[in-house]
Amino acid sequence: MLTRHPKSPPPLITAALALKEPELVTHSAKPGAPLRSFEGLAGAVIGDLGYFVTSPNMDVVYSPSLQMCKTRMRRDLHFGKDDPLFFPQPFHASVGHLAVIPVPSALPDHELKLAWYRPTNEDFLAHDQNKPWTGMGILAPHLLNRLQQFGQRVLDDVLQCSDNVKQDYYMRHGRDHIRKLLYLLDLPASRSESFLRLACLQRQCLELHARWKWLTLYTPRLREVDHNFAVDRHVMGAFVDDLNAAHDLFRTGIPVWLIRHTRELATVRIDKLVDAIDESANHIIPLRDGPGLIDTRDESPEHPIVYQGLTHKAERYIAMARYIAGLYSYSIFGNFASSSTASSSSSSSQPSLQKSSTSLVDPVGRGLVSIHAPSSRKKPYAKPKAKQSTQQEERNKFQYHPNPFNPAVVPVWSEAQAELAPLSTTLPTSELGYFLPDPDMIISSPNDETKRRLAYSWLKLRELFIFRLSSRHAGSVPTLLRNQQWRHLLAVASGIRYSTDTESGRKHEEMRKLLAEYVDETRSGIRLKLENLSSAPVTWRGTDFAVSDELSPRVVQEIVWEIAEVSFRLELMALDRSLLPHADWEQRQSVLGDCWLGSPFHIDFSTTNSGLGASNLNGRFPHLQSLFQVMKQWPDPKPILLDGVFPSRSQFTHGNDFEQAVVQVEETIARFYVRTFLNTFKRPATIPRLHV
């Protein structure tokens, strides 16, 4: 009897074997004949892993990552082979737009050519060498202007679509990210951080453009099942391992590469065997539409691994997107809460999620509050205090004190804050310092020369503090200072010296040390030169001021208004983060950003008709509506009015009725905000001031 032996499997076809015997791949080639989605205009065997890749509409083939990957950003601010901007990725319908990202082009008239521009050292304009630091500067104006025009053009293009498309998640967030980055590009930073923000802007513009095309061009094509569209060779394309997905991408005109096991080679038509495009041993990937190369070498030190696992998981894209957003996120609020007042030069505000639960006022109350001194302030016996002078009484921080140097406060907010005036002398220790100097501190002195000196001293430090607040490279969470500390810091900037034997001298020296440690040079590349501080040049809105120049009341008003506006924005974000510590911070940043124009750190003096500080209600309206939406999410107790909807013109027959309804909401918002801030941080809030 004959013994039957099991049929031995065919030998594994490898890339080396296919190169030696190409007929193993091209045995059914029919050059020039129409192709179906599962056939190959070109094909390649991938190493010795037992897989091959075909494309029915491209004459090049890419080598997919078939094993576990470790995804991290590379030295040139991309993710190497894992980056959909430079290499096809596994297709996911939820992020289908990644397959239609335009490939880098060298064409001089390409509408997106600035998205692939690589900046040079000449594109960074370092600050004046007489500044008290080195390594900080801004993008060169010619490049910044081009980027702003480019970003705005992308935003304008994508807004030419239906409301449904505009409200798509990726469309909304893409627009928010581009606006945010355009504002950040205008801020002082190190060269590396300026170029990082530029790269992030380029990425967001490409992805938003691709999402727009995906929703308006390619998604409708998917519904036209009986029509095949010509391939667009200038979009990135995608890998698939499913025949149905390959068919869908093929007929919509998207480059597609189908991955299969080599045991199917014998039944597949492939017209041409090619070498697969892959990352080389010296970490280079060639570009498809030009002579350029992508450098995939790691940064030193390496960026962190953001994803580790199989490449076809959607979680990989999510991890990459979160990491990119984190590169320009407002990191100072990452885990923000109370207990954030600096007490020494070595103490930076290390936020925790713990805050005092003691409420000083009813957050939904109204009218003058009654005084209830906190028990922590009571003492068995206290020597009676001398009667305060008139000047001290006027410094009630809940009240607005008009003078020619002080910009007016929005009346509704001023009235809401003034209701808390009786608490001025009974407040416990503040649980929140000041991000910037308290604007009232600068203009509270009865001496006009002191007001000017403090404003002048602030201008010497302004760029440094804006950098520290807005930069992810500046160091740990920025130190928030008490008023007295800010006063000593401004004295350091002015060149005033005290005897080291006095308390003022010790505080003065403490602030010098804090300033010396304020920027982490190893992370930011910025080095402080405090010896230049007292003689540092001062510029305000493009005008240089010498030490002998006298700042006019109008200029001081503008300086104080900027400090107040930035402080209000940062304090609102701090309060929101403290009240909602577990909320999605990226999403909250987007919602909060609608409460003002620009970034928290960027003030545009040309937009005087918009913002919470606009003099007319129409200018305040959209930002009040946004603040209303922010506060709706805050925990109870809150005003009943916040449980409803924001007034709209269509609800009212007469315009006056609509305006009165909006003013009522504004009064409620202002009162609830200042009281909630006081309960949370135990100090008066910085409130919106009228534009100057």
C-alpha positions in Angstrom: 0.0 0.0 0.0 1.2 3.4 -0.9 1.7 5.9 1.9 0.3 9.4 1.3 2.6 12.2 2.4 1.1 15.6 3.2 1.7 18.2 0.4 4.6 20.4 1.4 3.9 24.1 1.3 5.4 26.2 -1.5 8.6 28.0 -0.7 8.2 31.4 0.8 8.7 34.1 -1.9 11.0 36.8 -0.6 12.1 40.1 -2.1 15.5 38.5 -2.9 13.9 35.6 -4.7 11.5 37.8 -6.6 14.5 39.9 -7.8 16.2 36.7 -8.9 13.1 35.3 -10.5 10.8 38.2 -11.4 8.3 35.9 -13.3 7.1 34.7 -9.9 5.5 38.2 -9.6 4.9 39.2 -13.2 3.6 35.9 -14.6 0.2 37.4 -15.6 1.3 40.8 -16.7 -0.8 42.6 -19.3 0.8 46.0 -19.7 -1.7 48.6 -21.2 -4.8 46.5 -20.4 -7.4 48.0 -17.9 -6.7 47.2 -14.3 -9.0 46.2 -11.4 -8.5 47.3 -7.9 -7.0 44.0 -6.7 -4.4 43.9 -9.6 -1.1 45.7 -9.8 0.2 48.3 -12.2 3.2 47.8 -10.0 4.0 45.4 -7.2 6.8 44.6 -4.7 7.6 41.7 -2.3 8.4 43.1 1.1 11.6 41.6 2.6 11.2 38.0 3.8 8.0 38.6 5.8 5.8 36.7 3.4 3.8 39.7 2.1 3.6 41.6 -1.2 2.0 45.0 -2.0 0.3 46.0 -5.3 -1.1 49.3 -6.5 -3.7 49.4 -9.4 -3.2 53.1 -9.9 0.4 54.0 -9.0 3.6 52.9 -10.6 5.5 53.1 -7.3 5.1 51.0 -4.2 5.7 51.8 -0.6 6.9 49.4 2.0 4.4 49.2 4.9 5.3 48.7 8.5 4.2 45.2 9.2 5.5 44.7 12.7 5.2 46.6 16.0 6.2 50.2 15.7 7.5 52.8 18.2 6.2 56.2 17.0 8.1 59.3 18.1 8.8 62.7 16.6 12.1 63.0 14.7 14.7 65.8 14.6 13.0 67.5 11.6 9.7 67.8 13.5 7.9 64.9 11.8 7.2 61.2 12.7 9.3 59.6 9.9 7.8 56.6 8.3 4.8 56.9 10.6 3.9 60.3 9.4 0.9 60.7 7.0 2.5 63.9 5.7 5.3 62.0 4.1 4.4 58.3 3.9 1.2 56.4 3.2 -0.5 54.9 6.3 -3.1 52.2 6.9 -6.5 53.5 5.9 -9.1 54.4 8.6 -12.5 55.8 7.4 -12.7 58.0 10.6 -9.5 59.8 9.5 -9.9 59.2 5.8 -8.5 62.6 5.0 -5.0 61.4 5.9 -5.1 59.5 2.6 -5.6 62.7 0.6 -3.0 64.9 2.2 -1.1 66.5 -0.7 2.4 65.1 -1.2 5.3 67.6 -0.8 5.7 69.5 -4.1 8.6 71.5 -5.5 6.4 73.4 -7.9 6.9 77.2 -7.4 3.3 78.0 -8.0 1.7 75.3 -5.8 -1.1 76.8 -3.7 0.3 75.0 -0.6 4.0 75.5 -1.3 4.6 77.3 2.0 3.4 74.1 3.8 6.7 72.4 2.9 9.0 75.4 3.4 12.0 74.6 5.6 13.2 77.7 7.5 16.8 78.7 7.8 18.7 80.7 10.4 18.0 83.9 8.4 14.3 83.4 9.0 14.7 84.1 12.8 15.3 87.7 13.9 17.1 87.7 17.3 16.4 90.4 19.8 18.6 93.5 20.2 22.0 92.4 21.7 21.4 95.0 24.4 18.4 93.1 25.7 19.0 91.4 29.1 18.9 87.9 27.4 20.3 86.1 24.4 18.6 83.4 22.3 15.2 85.0 22.1 13.6 86.6 19.1 10.8 86.4 16.5 10.3 85.1 13.1 11.6 87.5 10.4 8.7 89.8 9.3 8.8 88.7 5.7 8.3 85.1 6.6 5.7 85.8 9.3 3.7 87.9 6.9 3.7 85.1 4.3 2.7 82.6 6.9 -0.2 84.7 8.2 -1.5 85.2 4.7 -1.1 81.5 3.9 -2.9 80.4 7.1 -5.7 82.9 6.5 -6.1 81.8 2.9 -6.5 78.1 4.1 -9.1 79.3 6.6 -10.9 81.3 4.0 -10.9 78.3 1.5 -12.4 75.8 4.0 -15.1 78.2 5.0 -16.5 78.0 1.5 -18.6 74.9 2.3 -21.8 73.9 3.9 -22.6 74.3 7.6 -22.5 70.5 8.0 -18.9 70.4 6.7 -17.9 73.4 8.8 -19.1 71.7 12.0 -17.2 68.5 11.3 -15.0 67.8 14.4 -11.7 67.9 12.5 -12.8 71.0 10.6 -13.6 72.9 13.7 -10.5 71.8 15.6 -8.3 72.4 12.6 -9.4 76.0 12.3 -8.9 76.5 16.0 -5.4 75.1 15.9 -4.4 77.3 12.9 -5.7 80.5 14.5 -3.9 79.6 17.8 -0.6 78.9 16.0 -0.8 82.1 13.9 -1.0 84.1 17.1 1.7 82.1 18.8 4.0 82.7 15.8 3.9 86.4 16.6 5.2 86.0 20.2 8.8 86.1 21.3 10.4 82.7 21.6 13.7 80.8 21.0 14.6 79.9 17.4 13.8 76.2 18.0 10.4 76.9 19.4 9.5 79.4 16.7 10.4 76.8 14.1 8.5 74.2 16.0 5.4 76.4 15.9 5.9 77.0 12.2 6.1 73.2 11.6 2.9 72.6 13.6 1.1 75.4 11.6 2.2 73.7 8.3 0.9 70.4 9.5 -2.4 71.8 10.6 -2.9 73.6 7.3 -2.2 70.4 5.3 -4.5 68.3 7.4 -7.3 70.9 7.4 -7.0 71.2 3.6 -7.1 67.5 3.3 -10.2 67.2 5.6 -11.9 69.8 3.5 -11.2 67.9 0.3 -12.2 64.6 1.9 -15.6 65.8 2.9 -16.4 67.9 -0.2 -14.8 65.9 -3.0 -13.9 62.3 -2.0 -16.8 61.4 0.3 -19.4 62.3 -2.5 -17.4 60.1 -4.9 -17.7 57.2 -2.6 -21.5 57.4 -3.0 -21.1 57.2 -6.9 -20.7 53.5 -6.9 -20.9 53.2 -10.7 -18.2 55.7 -11.6 -14.4 55.4 -11.5 -12.4 58.6 -11.1 -8.9 59.2 -12.4 -6.3 58.9 -9.7 -4.8 62.0 -8.2 -1.1 61.1 -8.0 -0.4 64.2 -5.9 -2.2 63.0 -2.8 -0.5 60.6 -0.3 -2.8 57.6 -0.6 -3.1 54.7 1.8 -2.4 51.0 2.6 -5.3 48.6 2.9 -5.5 44.8 3.4 -9.2 44.6 2.5 -10.4 44.1 -1.0 -13.6 46.2 -0.5 -11.6 49.1 0.9 -9.1 48.8 -2.0 -12.0 49.0 -4.4 -13.5 52.1 -2.8 -10.2 54.0 -2.8 -9.4 52.9 -6.3 -12.6 54.2 -7.8 -12.6 57.5 -5.9 -9.1 58.3 -7.4 -7.0 57.9 -4.3 -3.6 56.1 -4.6 -4.0 52.7 -2.9 -1.6 49.9 -2.0 -3.1 46.5 -1.2 -1.2 44.2 1.2 -1.5 40.4 0.8 0.3 37.2 1.7 2.7 35.9 -0.9 0.7 32.7 -1.1 -1.7 34.7 -3.3 0.9 35.8 -5.7 0.2 32.9 -8.1 -3.3 34.3 -8.8 -2.6 38.0 -9.1 -1.8 40.1 -12.2 1.1 42.4 -11.6 2.4 44.3 -14.6 5.7 45.5 -13.2 8.0 44.5 -10.3 9.5 47.5 -8.5 11.6 48.2 -5.5 9.5 49.4 -2.6 10.1 52.8 -1.2 11.3 52.5 2.4 13.4 54.2 5.0 17.0 53.6 4.2 19.7 52.4 6.5 21.0 56.0 6.8 17.5 57.2 7.8 16.4 58.8 4.5 13.0 58.6 2.7 12.8 59.9 -0.9 10.0 62.2 -1.8 7.6 61.1 -4.5 7.1 64.3 -6.5 10.5 65.9 -6.2 14.2 65.4 -5.7 14.0 66.1 -1.9 14.6 63.6 0.9 13.1 63.2 4.4 15.6 63.0 7.2 14.2 60.5 9.7 17.1 60.7 12.3 16.1 61.1 15.9 16.5 64.3 17.8 19.1 64.4 20.6 17.8 63.9 23.2 15.1 61.8 21.6 11.4 62.9 21.7 9.3 60.5 23.8 7.6 57.5 22.3 3.9 58.5 21.8 2.7 55.1 20.6 3.9 51.6 20.7 2.0 48.8 19.0 0.5 47.8 15.6 0.5 50.4 12.9 -3.1 49.8 11.8 -4.6 50.9 15.1 -6.5 54.2 15.0 -5.0 54.9 18.5 -1.7 55.7 16.8 -3.1 58.7 14.9 -4.9 59.9 18.1 -1.6 59.7 20.1 0.3 61.6 17.4 -2.4 64.3 17.2 -2.4 64.7 21.0 1.4 65.0 21.1 1.5 67.6 18.4 -1.3 69.6 20.1 0.7 69.4 23.3 3.7 71.0 21.7 1.8 74.4 21.6 -0.7 73.7 24.4 -1.0 76.2 27.3 1.0 73.8 29.5 1.0 76.2 32.4 -2.5 75.0 33.1 -1.9 71.3 32.7 -2.9 70.4 36.3 -3.8 73.9 37.5 -5.4 74.5 40.9 -4.8 76.6 44.0 -1.8 76.9 46.4 0.1 78.8 43.6 1.7 81.8 45.2 5.4 81.9 45.3 7.0 82.5 48.6 10.7 82.5 47.8 13.1 82.5 44.9 13.2 78.8 44.8 9.5 78.2 45.1 7.6 78.0 41.8 3.9 77.5 41.8 3.4 73.7 41.9 -0.3 73.3 41.3 -2.3 70.6 42.8 -5.9 69.6 42.5 -6.6 70.6 46.1 -8.2 73.9 46.9 -9.9 75.5 49.8 -13.6 74.6 50.0 -14.4 77.6 52.1 -16.9 80.0 50.4 -16.6 83.6 51.3 -19.7 84.7 49.4 -22.8 83.3 47.8 -21.8 82.7 44.2 -25.4 83.3 43.0 -26.1 86.2 45.3 -26.3 89.9 44.4 -25.9 93.2 46.1 -23.4 94.3 48.8 -22.1 91.3 50.8 -22.0 91.2 54.6 -18.7 90.7 56.3 -17.9 87.3 57.8 -14.3 87.2 58.8 -12.8 83.7 58.3 -12.1 81.9 61.5 -8.5 81.5 60.5 -8.0 85.2 60.8 -9.5 85.5 64.4 -7.1 86.0 67.2 -7.6 85.8 71.0 -6.3 89.4 71.3 -5.1 91.9 68.7 -3.9 95.3 69.2 -6.2 97.8 67.6 -5.0 99.0 64.3 -4.4 102.7 63.6 -7.0 104.3 61.4 -6.0 103.9 57.7 -5.1 106.9 55.7 -7.4 108.1 52.9 -4.9 106.7 50.4 -5.0 103.2 52.0 -8.8 103.2 52.1 -8.9 104.1 48.4 -6.9 101.0 47.7 -9.8 98.7 48.2 -9.0 96.2 45.4 -12.7 95.5 44.7 -13.3 99.1 43.6 -12.2 101.0 40.5 -10.1 104.1 41.2 -10.1 106.4 38.2 -7.0 108.4 37.3 -5.5 109.5 33.9 -3.2 106.5 33.8 -6.0 103.9 34.6 -8.1 102.5 31.7 -11.8 102.3 32.6 -13.3 99.0 33.7 -16.4 97.7 31.9 -19.2 99.1 34.0 -21.1 95.8 34.5 -18.0 94.1 35.8 -17.0 97.1 37.9 -20.4 97.1 39.7 -20.3 93.3 40.2 -16.8 93.6 41.8 -17.7 96.6 43.9 -20.4 94.5 45.6 -17.6 92.6 47.3 -15.9 95.8 48.6 -16.8 95.2 52.3 -14.7 92.1 52.3 -11.5 94.0 51.4 -10.0 94.0 54.9 -11.2 90.5 55.9 -9.8 88.3 53.2 -7.7 85.2 54.1 -4.4 84.5 52.4 -4.7 84.5 48.7 -4.4 81.0 47.0 -3.4 82.4 43.7 -0.6 84.8 42.9 -0.4 87.0 39.8 0.7 85.8 36.4 1.6 89.4 35.6 1.8 92.5 37.8 -1.5 93.5 39.3 -2.5 96.4 37.0 -3.7 98.4 39.9 -0.3 98.1 41.6 1.3 100.0 38.7 -1.0 102.9 38.8 -2.0 103.1 42.5 0.8 105.4 43.6 -0.2 109.1 44.1 3.1 110.0 42.4 2.8 110.1 38.6 6.5 109.6 38.2 6.2 106.3 40.1 3.5 105.2 37.8 5.7 105.9 34.8 8.7 104.2 36.4 6.8 101.0 37.1 5.3 100.9 33.6 8.7 101.5 32.1 10.3 98.8 34.3 7.6 96.3 33.2 8.4 96.9 29.5 11.9 95.7 30.2 10.6 92.4 31.5 7.5 92.1 29.3 8.9 89.9 26.5 10.6 87.6 29.0 7.4 86.9 31.0 5.2 86.5 27.9 7.8 84.0 26.6 7.8 82.1 30.0 4.0 82.0 30.1 3.5 80.9 26.5 6.5 78.6 26.0 6.6 74.8 26.6 10.4 75.0 26.8 10.7 77.7 29.5 10.7 75.3 32.4 8.3 74.2 35.0 4.9 75.9 35.8 5.6 79.7 35.9 5.9 81.2 39.4 3.0 83.4 40.3 4.0 86.3 42.5 2.4 88.3 45.2 2.0 92.1 44.7 5.0 92.8 47.0 7.2 90.5 45.0 6.2 92.0 41.7 7.0 95.5 43.1 10.5 94.3 44.1 10.9 92.6 40.7 10.1 95.9 38.9 12.5 97.6 41.2 15.2 95.2 40.1 14.4 96.0 36.5 14.6 99.8 37.2 18.1 99.4 38.8 17.0 100.5 42.3 19.3 99.0 45.0 18.7 98.5 48.7 21.0 97.7 51.5 21.2 93.9 52.0 20.8 94.4 55.7 17.2 95.6 55.3 14.1 93.5 54.7 13.6 95.4 51.4 17.2 94.5 50.5 16.6 90.8 51.2 13.4 90.8 49.2 15.1 92.6 46.4 17.9 90.0 46.3 15.3 87.2 46.4 13.7 88.6 43.3 17.1 88.9 41.5 17.7 85.2 42.2 14.2 84.3 41.1 14.7 86.2 37.8 18.1 84.5 37.3 16.4 81.1 37.6 13.3 82.1 35.7 14.2 80.5 32.4 15.8 77.0 32.1 18.6 77.7 29.6 19.2 73.9 29.0 15.6 73.6 27.7 15.0 76.9 26.0 18.4 78.0 24.7 17.8 81.4 26.2 20.3 82.9 28.6 19.6 85.8 30.9 22.0 88.7 31.3 20.8 90.5 34.4 23.7 92.9 34.3 22.1 94.5 31.2 18.6 94.7 32.8 18.7 98.3 34.3 20.0 99.7 31.0 17.9 97.5 28.7 16.2 99.3 25.7 12.4 99.7 26.0 10.0 99.4 23.1 6.2 99.7 23.1 4.1 99.1 20.0 7.0 99.8 17.7 8.2 103.0 19.4 11.6 103.1 21.3 11.7 104.9 24.6 14.9 106.1 26.2 15.3 106.2 30.0 14.9 110.0 29.8 11.6 109.8 27.8 8.5 110.4 29.8 5.7 107.9 29.2 2.5 109.7 28.5 -0.7 108.8 30.4 -2.1 107.3 27.2 0.9 105.0 26.8 0.7 103.9 30.4 -3.0 103.3 29.9 -2.2 101.0 27.0 0.4 99.1 29.0 -2.0 98.7 31.9 -4.8 97.6 29.6 -2.6 94.9 28.1 -1.6 93.6 31.5 -5.2 93.6 32.7 -6.4 91.8 29.5 -3.8 89.1 29.5 -4.2 88.6 33.3 -8.0 88.3 32.9 -7.6 85.6 30.2 -5.1 83.6 32.2 -7.1 83.9 35.4 -10.2 82.7 33.6 -8.3 79.7 32.3 -6.9 79.0 35.7 -10.4 79.2 37.3 -11.9 76.9 34.6 -9.0 74.4 35.1 -9.5 74.5 38.9 -13.3 74.0 38.7 -13.1 71.3 36.0 -9.8 69.5 36.7 -10.8 66.3 34.9 -12.2 67.9 31.7 -10.5 67.4 28.3 -8.1 70.4 28.5 -7.6 70.6 24.7 -11.3 70.9 24.2 -11.6 73.4 27.0 -8.8 75.5 25.5 -10.8 75.7 22.3 -14.0 76.8 24.1 -12.1 79.3 26.3 -10.3 80.8 23.3 -13.6 82.0 21.9 -14.0 84.4 24.9 -11.4 86.7 23.3 -9.6 87.5 20.1 -6.2 85.8 19.6 -4.3 83.8 22.1 -4.2 84.6 25.8 -0.8 86.2 25.4 -1.5 88.1 22.2 -3.2 91.5 22.3 -4.2 93.2 19.1 -4.8 96.9 19.7 -6.4 97.3 16.3 -9.5 95.2 17.3 -11.0 97.8 19.6 -14.5 97.0 18.5 -14.5 93.4 19.7 -13.9 91.5 22.9 -15.4 91.6 26.4 -13.8 95.1 26.8 -15.5 96.6 23.7 -17.5 99.8 24.4 -20.5 98.6 22.5 -22.7 95.6 23.1 -22.4 94.3 19.6 -18.7 94.0 20.0 -19.0 92.2 23.3 -21.9 89.9 22.2 -20.0 86.9 20.6 -17.5 86.8 23.5 -20.3 87.0 26.1 -22.0 84.1 24.4 -18.7 82.1 24.5 -18.2 82.9 28.2 -21.8 81.9 28.8 -21.0 78.5 27.3 -17.8 78.2 29.3 -19.6 78.9 32.6 -22.6 76.5 31.8 -20.2 73.6 32.4 -19.0 74.9 35.8 -20.3 73.0 38.9 -23.3 74.1 40.9 -24.4 76.2 42.5 -24.7 78.6 39.6 -27.4 81.1 38.4 -30.5 79.6 37.0 -30.1 81.8 33.9 -27.0 79.6 32.9 -29.3 76.6 32.6 -31.0 78.2 29.7 -29.8 79.4 26.3 -28.1 82.6 25.4 -30.5 85.2 23.9 -30.7 85.4 20.1 -32.2 88.2 18.1 -34.8 85.9 16.6 -36.4 85.5 20.0 -37.4 89.2 20.3 -39.6 91.4 18.2 -37.9 94.6 19.3 -34.1 95.2 19.3 -34.2 96.9 22.6 -35.7 93.9 24.3 -32.9 91.7 22.9 -30.3 94.1 24.1 -31.8 94.2 27.6 -31.8 90.4 27.7 -28.1 90.3 26.7 -27.3 93.0 29.4 -29.1 90.9 32.0 -27.0 87.9 31.0 -23.8 90.0 31.1 -24.7 91.2 34.6 -25.3 87.6 35.8 -22.1 86.4 34.2 -20.0 89.1 35.7 -21.4 88.7 39.2 -21.1 84.9 39.1 -17.5 85.1 37.8 -16.1 87.6 40.4 -17.8 85.7 43.2 -16.7 82.3 42.0 -13.1 83.5 41.5 -13.1 85.0 45.1 -14.4 81.8 46.6 -11.8 79.7 44.7 -8.7 81.8 45.0 -9.5 84.2 47.9 -8.6 87.4 46.1 -10.3 89.8 43.8 -10.3 88.8 40.1 -8.7 90.9 37.4 -11.7 92.0 35.3 -12.2 93.3 31.7 -11.3 96.9 31.1 -12.6 99.0 28.2 -10.4 99.1 25.2 -8.1 102.0 25.0 
